[in-house]
Amino acid sequence: MLLLWLALFKAKTEEELKQIESMEVPIMKQAIDAYHQITVTPEFREAERLYEKARHNEAAALRNERNEKAKEIAKNLINYGDSTEKITIVTGLSSNEIESLRKNCKQ
């Protein structure tokens, strides 16, 4: 029974819930039914939407921060005279991005 509860708490898809429900354990069916009742409320859906939006915004901010750090490293490597190929390997920036930075560093 403990393993069923753990499987229920870990379930991430409707398919996983259906697999648990197919075992025909009455308490599991009640728990899954309660979950479905809770998740159809407008409040729950709004909370989920806000949570997903926050996760998206956080991921975007992290990508932007990494990209800015990579550009700073690239600028330093440009100033040391390193090749575009080496800077691409070190930073993960494209050669076009590096050439653009190279032009801006000379100005």
C-alpha positions in Angstrom: 0.0 0.0 0.0 2.9 2.3 0.8 4.3 1.8 -2.7 1.0 2.7 -4.2 0.8 6.0 -2.3 4.4 6.8 -3.3 3.6 6.0 -6.9 0.5 8.3 -6.6 2.6 11.2 -5.2 5.3 10.8 -7.9 2.8 10.5 -10.8 3.3 13.3 -13.3 0.9 12.3 -16.1 -2.7 11.2 -16.5 -1.4 7.9 -17.8 0.4 7.2 -14.6 -2.7 8.0 -12.6 -4.8 5.7 -14.8 -2.3 2.9 -14.2 -2.7 3.3 -10.5 -6.5 3.5 -10.8 -6.5 0.4 -12.9 -5.3 -1.6 -9.9 -8.8 -1.1 -8.5 -7.7 -0.2 -5.0 -10.7 1.8 -3.6 -8.6 4.3 -1.5 -6.4 5.0 -4.6 -9.5 5.7 -6.7 -10.9 8.0 -4.0 -7.5 9.9 -3.9 -7.3 10.2 -7.6 -11.0 11.4 -7.8 -10.2 14.0 -5.1 -7.1 15.2 -7.0 -9.2 15.6 -10.2 -11.9 17.6 -8.2 -9.2 19.9 -6.8 -7.4 20.5 -10.1 -10.5 21.6 -12.1 -11.1 24.6 -9.9 -10.4 28.0 -11.4 -8.2 28.9 -8.4 -6.0 25.9 -8.9 -5.7 26.5 -12.7 -4.7 30.1 -12.0 -2.1 29.1 -9.4 -0.7 26.6 -11.9 -0.6 29.2 -14.7 1.2 31.6 -12.4 3.7 29.0 -11.3 4.5 28.0 -14.9 4.9 31.7 -15.8 7.3 32.2 -12.9 9.3 29.2 -13.9 9.5 30.4 -17.5 10.6 33.9 -16.4 13.2 32.5 -14.1 14.6 30.3 -16.9 14.7 33.2 -19.2 16.5 35.3 -16.7 19.1 32.6 -16.1 19.6 32.2 -19.9 20.1 35.9 -20.2 22.5 36.0 -17.3 24.6 33.2 -18.7 24.6 34.8 -22.2 25.8 38.1 -20.7 28.5 36.3 -18.7 29.6 34.5 -21.9 29.8 37.9 -23.7 32.0 39.3 -20.9 34.3 36.4 -21.1 34.4 36.7 -24.9 35.3 40.4 -24.7 38.2 39.5 -22.4 39.4 36.8 -24.7 39.1 39.2 -27.7 41.3 41.7 -25.8 43.9 39.0 -25.3 43.9 38.4 -29.0 42.3 34.9 -29.0 40.8 33.5 -32.2 37.1 33.4 -32.9 37.2 29.6 -33.0 38.7 29.4 -29.5 36.3 32.0 -28.1 33.4 30.0 -29.6 34.6 26.8 -27.9 35.1 28.5 -24.6 31.9 30.6 -24.4 29.4 28.7 -26.6 28.7 31.9 -28.4 28.3 31.8 -32.2 31.0 33.1 -34.4 28.6 35.9 -35.6 28.1 37.0 -32.0 31.8 37.0 -31.4 32.6 39.0 -34.6 29.9 41.5 -33.5 31.6 41.8 -30.1 35.0 42.1 -31.8 33.8 45.0 -33.8 32.3 46.7 -30.7 35.5 46.2 -28.7 37.6 48.0 -31.4 35.3 51.1 -31.3 
